[in-house]
Amino acid sequence: MSFFKRKKTSQAEFSSTAHKSLVGRIKGYKSYTTPENRQQTDLALRKHLHLELLEVKDLFSKIKNKLMRLQILSTWPRAENISKQLDKLIWLMTAPNSDVYRHSTFFDSPRIDEWIEVNVFYILESEAILQLEEVKNEMKRILERFENGDTGMIEKEIIFLSEKIDELYTSLMDRAELIASMEIMALD
């Protein structure tokens, strides 16, 4: 017999919590329930992520400079890949909707909830924000290690950082593809 029971959290409770967190964290973030709010919410999220990504890119340029100064050659290809991924992420956040989402009806259709559970977006976006925070914190740890002269595990840390950025890119691309898929659903 167990005295401690894990509280079961339903997906609806989790997505509601995620939505509340996003509204509290991102200026201008509302919801995806109405067409009027969808564009504003998407724009608010993309602006927030764009600013965060610019900070991350700045942190990584400092890391890259230290790698070059110390001539840790084994990290250079991975560092270049990280720079390219960050550029792709920044583009994804700043590109026109027609480039990212193609001709999606997601922002126009009043009946979007007939095609998809909008709570999925809150969960995806919360996850992406957490992933981005993890990337930023890892970069700060790496810079701190450089300051302390501790470069023994730098190769592993750069690999880990690269994997985390790839996960973030995948999450944000999944979100974009989900929105883009609405043009297909609207034809049915």
Buried (B, 14 or more C-beta within 10 A) or exposed (E): EEEEEEEEEEEEEBBEBBBEBBBEEBEEBBBBBEBEBBEBBBEBBBBBBBEBBEEBBEBBEEBBEBBEEEEBEEBBEBBEBBBEBBEBBBEBBBEEBEEBBBEBBBBEBEEBEEBBBBBBBBBBBBBBBBBBEBBBEBBEEBBEBBEEEEBEEBBEBBEBBBEBBEBBBEBBBBBBEBBBBBBEBBEE
